Every structure is written in C-alpha cells, then in structure tokens.
Amino acid sequence: MTKRSDEEVNAWRKQAGLVCQGEGIPKPCMTFEEASMPQYVLDEVMKCGFPAPSPIQSQGWPMALLGRDMVGISKTGSGKVSFTSRTSLL
C-alpha cells in the first residue's frame, strides 16, 4: 500500500471518483488483506465473497485506522455501513 506511487494513487482516485481534501491523506488499501484487519475479521469478510473493497472502504479504512476524522459521501450500496461497522470491531 505505501509502495504505490502518488501518480498511481491519484489515477486510481480519479477513476474511482474519489475527491480527497486535506493534509496527510493516507494511500488507499486496494485489497482486504491490505486493510490491516485482525485475522478473524478478515476471515469473515472473505467468506462474503467480495472481490475487493469499495472505493469508500479503500480510502476510509486507512483514515480510520490512523484515528483521523473524515466525511464520506457516497451512493446507497457503496459500502459505507460495512466500512463503519468493521472499523468499530477494531
């Protein structure tokens, strides 16, 4: 995750339709494994069969794990509730 270039991250954010504002915004996690979840949480997520985190999850988890405040605005069904419920388990 941290090895991704700024150019790669910015291209991904643009393609995903993410607008990030602020300072020190962490790079997104592109896989569930990169999200630094405890193994028991990761095991349950993987059982659900999702191929990858949604864009709001990809950018939101690193923010939450750093204890940062964020406002996430996204369409219904984009993974916001799943994001907030998983981070509350940590």
C-alpha positions in Angstrom: 0.0 0.0 0.0 2.7 2.5 1.0 4.8 1.5 -2.0 2.3 2.8 -4.5 3.4 5.9 -6.2 1.4 9.2 -5.8 0.7 9.1 -9.5 -0.8 5.6 -9.2 -2.9 6.6 -6.2 -4.1 9.8 -7.9 -5.1 7.9 -11.0 -7.0 5.3 -9.0 -8.8 8.0 -7.0 -9.8 9.8 -10.3 -11.0 6.5 -11.8 -13.0 5.7 -8.6 -14.5 9.2 -8.5 -12.9 10.0 -5.1 -12.3 13.6 -4.1 -9.9 13.8 -1.1 -9.1 17.1 0.6 -6.8 17.8 3.5 -3.3 17.1 4.5 -1.5 13.8 5.1 -4.2 11.7 3.4 -3.1 8.1 3.6 -2.9 5.9 0.5 -5.9 3.6 -0.1 -5.9 -0.1 0.5 -6.8 -1.9 -2.7 -7.4 -5.4 -1.1 -8.9 -6.5 2.1 -5.6 -8.0 3.1 -4.0 -4.5 3.0 -6.6 -3.2 5.4 -4.8 -4.4 8.5 -7.8 -6.1 10.0 -7.5 -8.8 12.6 -7.5 -12.2 11.0 -10.9 -13.2 12.5 -12.5 -10.1 10.8 -10.6 -10.7 7.5 -11.8 -14.4 7.5 -15.4 -13.3 7.8 -15.1 -10.6 5.1 -13.5 -13.2 2.7 -16.4 -15.6 3.4 -18.8 -13.0 2.0 -17.1 -13.3 -1.4 -16.5 -9.6 -2.1 -13.7 -9.3 -4.7 -12.2 -6.1 -3.3 -13.1 -3.2 -1.0 -15.3 -0.5 -2.5 -13.7 2.9 -3.2 -15.0 4.5 0.0 -13.8 1.4 2.0 -10.4 1.5 0.3 -9.8 5.1 1.3 -11.8 5.1 4.6 -10.1 2.3 6.4 -6.6 3.8 6.4 -8.1 7.1 7.6 -10.0 5.3 10.4 -7.0 3.2 11.4 -4.9 6.3 11.8 -7.6 7.8 14.0 -8.4 10.6 11.5 -11.7 12.3 11.1 -13.3 12.1 7.7 -16.6 12.8 5.9 -17.5 10.1 3.4 -20.3 10.8 0.9 -21.3 8.0 -1.4 -24.3 6.4 -3.1 -26.5 3.8 -1.3 -25.0 0.4 -1.5 -21.4 1.6 -1.8 -20.2 0.0 1.5 -20.4 2.9 3.9 -22.2 0.9 6.6 -19.9 -2.1 6.1 -16.9 0.2 6.5 -18.1 1.8 9.7 -19.2 -1.5 11.3 -15.9 -3.2 10.5 -13.8 -0.4 11.9 -15.9 -0.4 15.1 -14.9 -4.0 15.6 -11.2 -3.0 15.7 
